[in-house]
């Protein structure tokens, strides 16, 4: 995700994933606003890219398949290993889709009103 103003990375990946407010208030962050960590420009998140949606869909499909075959998997490798496999799949899907969401995100500069 690049800032259209300074052409640098707007937020580091760790801040994109683990921060809630992204330099703006919580309510504005839920609406897709964020602030560039370098030039402090107010940005709006426009889209997350195709790879994000493909990775998220693949993770959901794998998760559903594992739930559907949970009994068979747990009989062959054990219930604890089956649960760990389910958690690892979910964790991998979340991290990979968030990475592609961060990498391919498009932002636009928000016009701020100037007070006279």
N, C-alpha and C positions, 0 to 999 in steps of 0.2 A: 504494500500500500504506500503510494507516494503522494506527497503533498503537492498540489498543483502550483503553489506559490513558490516554494524553495526547491522543489524537485528532489527532495531527500525523503528518506523513510519517515513517514508521519509518526508512527508509534513502533517501538521495538516489539517483537513477537511476545515477549514475556508480559509486557504491559497490556497488549491487546487481549491476551488470554486471561490473565489473572487480576486485572484491574476492573473495577465496576464502572467508574465514572469517566475515565479517559480524558481527564482534564476539564470536564464540564460537570454540571450537576447530574445527579443520578437520573432524574426525570428526563433530562435532555439526552443523556446517553442511551436511554431506552428507545428514544426516537431516532437514533442513528447519528447523533452529533458527537464529534470528538475534536480535540485541539492538538495541532501539530506540536510535537515535543521540541522541535528546533526553533521554528519561527513564531509559534503560539497563534497561528492562524486558525480560525474556527472553520471546521470542515463538516460536511455531511456525507455519510456513507451512502453511496448510490447502488452498489451491487457487490456481490461476493464472488462472482466468477463461476464458470461452468464446472471446474474441477472440484469446487467446494460441494456443489449439489450432487455430483456423481459420487464423490467419496462418502458423503452423508447417506445417500441412497444405498450404496454398497454396504456400508456399516449396518444400516437398519435391516437390510435383507439378511446379512450374516447373523445378526442378533436374533431375528425371527426364526431362521433355520436352526440355530442352536437351541432355542427354546423348544421348537417343534421336535427336535431329536434329543432332548435333554435326558430322557429315560434311557435311550440306547447308549448315549455317550457316557452317562454315569455308570451304567452296568459294565462298560468295557474298560474305562479308566478310573472309575471310582467317583463318588459324589464330591469329594473335596477338589480333586483335579478338574472335574467338570465345572464346578463353580468358579475356580480360578481361570479356566479357559473362557468362560462367559464374561468375567470381569476384564480379562485381558483384551478380548475382542471389543468390548464396549469402550475401554480406555483408548485403544488404538484408533477406533473409529472417531472418537471425539477429538483426539489430538491431531490426527491427520486432516480431518475436515476443518478444524480451526486453523491449522497451518495454511491450507490452501485458501481459506477465507481471508486470512491476513495477507497472503502473498498476491492474490489476484483481485483484491478489493479495489473498487474504483471510488474515488472521492471527488467532491466538487467544493469549491470555495463558497462560503456562505456570505452573502452581502449583509453587512452589519449597518445599522442605522447610526448615523452620526448626529449627535445632539449639538445644537448651535449655542 
